[in-house]
């Protein structure tokens, strides 16, 4: 699978995660804008509630986390042949 495809899948999932975090955290418009502004420490203060991090918790899996203290996450199997495969032995 190409990296472009993985990025596209992660992008859609990331947008859904952000929307869910915004809704269930009760974020107002000002908080949402602050999440997208000013990562240089000026006014308004940067809010990292919608910060996204990706990891590979196991072979063949892409996990995307949303929120400074991990408010939500989504897993996607990106390499089915490697996902939870048992070595022949």
C-alpha positions in Angstrom: 0.0 0.0 0.0 1.4 3.4 -0.9 2.0 6.1 1.7 -0.4 8.4 -0.1 -3.3 6.0 0.6 -2.4 5.6 4.3 -2.3 9.4 4.6 -5.7 9.8 3.0 -7.2 7.1 5.3 -5.6 8.8 8.3 -6.9 12.2 7.2 -10.5 11.1 7.1 -10.3 9.3 10.4 -8.5 12.3 11.9 -11.3 14.6 10.9 -13.9 12.4 12.4 -11.9 12.1 15.6 -11.5 15.8 15.8 -15.3 16.3 15.3 -16.1 13.8 18.0 -13.6 15.4 20.5 -15.0 18.9 19.7 -18.6 17.7 20.2 -18.2 15.6 23.4 -15.7 18.0 25.0 -18.2 20.9 24.5 -15.7 23.0 22.7 -16.9 26.5 21.7 -15.9 28.3 18.5 -13.1 30.2 20.3 -11.5 27.0 21.6 -11.6 25.4 18.2 -9.9 28.4 16.6 -7.3 28.5 19.4 -6.4 24.8 18.5 -5.4 26.0 15.0 -3.6 29.2 15.9 -0.3 30.3 17.3 2.0 27.4 18.1 4.7 30.0 18.9 3.5 30.9 22.4 1.9 34.2 21.6 -1.7 35.4 22.1 -4.0 33.8 21.9 -2.5 30.8 23.7 -2.2 27.6 21.7 -4.7 24.9 22.7 -3.5 21.3 21.9 -6.9 19.6 22.5 -7.1 18.6 18.8 -3.4 17.6 18.5 -3.0 14.5 16.4 -0.4 11.7 16.9 0.1 8.5 14.8 1.7 5.3 15.9 2.0 1.6 15.0 0.9 -0.3 18.1 1.4 -3.6 16.3 2.5 -4.9 12.9 0.2 -3.8 10.1 -1.8 -1.3 12.2 -1.9 2.5 12.1 -3.4 4.2 15.2 -4.3 7.8 15.3 -4.8 9.6 18.6 -6.6 12.9 19.1 -6.3 15.2 22.1 -3.4 16.3 24.3 -4.4 13.7 26.9 -5.7 11.2 24.3 -9.4 12.0 24.1 -10.0 9.5 21.3 -8.2 7.2 18.9 -8.9 5.0 15.8 -7.1 2.0 14.5 -6.8 1.0 10.9 -5.3 -2.2 9.6 -3.0 -1.1 6.8 -1.2 -4.4 6.0 -3.7 -7.2 6.5 -1.1 -9.9 5.9 1.0 -8.7 8.9 -1.9 -8.0 11.2 -1.9 -10.5 14.0 -0.2 -13.1 11.9 1.0 -16.2 13.7 4.4 -17.4 12.7 4.4 -21.0 11.5 6.3 -23.1 13.9 
